[in-house]
Amino acid sequence: MFIPSAGLCNGFNNINSGMFGYLWTSNLRLDNSNYAYYLLSYSDHLGIYNNYRCHGYSVRPVINL
């Protein structure tokens, strides 16, 4: 799976483009649906974290066959 290092969008500004890849998952936190989980990649690191859903992370569409 290719994860682009697109950074994140904060208003009209693109932050960390070319360095960090943020990719939303479809999973919400069970205790607070204002938060969702995302995949963070940079250098040799890959991790799953959660943050407010209003952040401008990338979305990778998937076709369910």
Number of C-alpha atoms within 10 A of each C-alpha: 3 5 15 16 18 18 22 19 15 12 8 6 8 12 14 14 14 11 13 19 22 25 23 21 16 9 12 17 12 9 7 9 11 13 18 20 18 23 17 20 19 15 8 5 8 10 9 13 13 17 14 13 15 10 15 17 19 20 12 11 6 6 4 4 3
